[in-house]
């Protein structure tokens, strides 16, 4: 079996840059260059499991988003709050994009991750105590919040190209479309011949 490109690629950052650019072109999503760089860095960071999972008494485990949110609201200062919110947004985006099938078996679903992640990025964009030097980062967070569902779709396309990945469950795609208004899920349903008689409830999230 030939080795998958992501496993043999010498430069992971370049691999994810190329993969994101292809997904952006395929899905026709408008992404500013700073936000594209942010997404590349996010993928490069989380491709290493130790950066996504956190060590606990049971070993490495995925920290619930609710605990990330608790860290943010209980943060002792603005910097710690920003760090916790960014971690929340980043984890929610990566997991929603790469592990939608995993979320299917969890008590909380994809729409919860989209809501939590988008809200975290929006809060970061609106922080009034951000230093002037961080204004550009604020614009990135605003774009991540506004287009969160679209960015989940981009990451999903990349994730499904990984070895052993692929969501062939049309009912699951239909559920995702109804809950989030995902344009990508809608296209895949139409391509599969599934009639869609109305608009998804959450279309306004785009």
Steps between C-alpha positions, in 0.01 A plus 500: 500500500657834400575744775253786535643841400446655845704221658799535272489873432814662634330831564163467672437873481540494122276194477218664693546827311453316171210293635319806631549691177353208304202474737445878484499490119271197494249644747538859377551647844649848537785495751741783573872419497549556878212266581632240255836514679321460834319189374824352365666555837201347680512184288877470532471536877215256560628230265719408799265326743674633810397853396132410476459261790581588859657280763281383787507225762371259235761607245441719194139607462296756311407786729128591475424841353301586812820477704683725255214747542527472879871579471412812303238637737712422806819643349686733737575761234433603140801315359404170663140549381619557143720189508212286628255636243747443217560143615124448511447637150793312351403165653136540400593583140748217459280234661185611315689488171701182543289294739131557419452121507652489850254766614216282378566264789532770764239664725557831320486531123653699219272801542619534860863515385410753232316717749773486763785554255335785313409673825854466634650659189236776503586576863868524410423735212299727731736517796539867582826461689695364205819687431524698176770262376245216510248677275585275205440193714162642595407515130598135464282399794209700355531313169527165679181580693307622198595207273535226761274251319680560171837439667366181658412389146852578377659293774250220443604472136864470602422256779298271275803466272702351785552120516192313618278812502180572314140566600267300278199532734243705310272526802790649693569748220132594496506554877809720469332706228184546707688596815773724362404608150827354369527579130740212453260246656223634276715458186590143594135415562398645163785316327374178658150565362337591832210744438514805727158662511593796719779697655690385804381655826842649571581645156545842663817379671698546177 
